[in-house]
């Protein structure tokens, strides 16, 4: 009896959706500044949400807020590296 051998999967190059695309000519400093502002907003939203939660859900929200804060610190340091404010 002949065995059916499936065709190998076709591999096409990955093409991200252009729906949310960042233009490649936007400068690193602008990208970092936007990331910093986004992280600051996420931090505030998460902290505000934590006030409405109790127990382990509150702890989880506060842990997420801390992770966001650490990412914000890293982005701020990257901004300082790109454009030192001395």
PyMOL commands that set and color helices and strands:
alter all, ss='L'
color gray80, all
select helices_A, chain A and resi 18-20+28-50+55-82
alter helices_A, ss='H'
color red, helices_A
deselect
rebuild
show_as cartoon
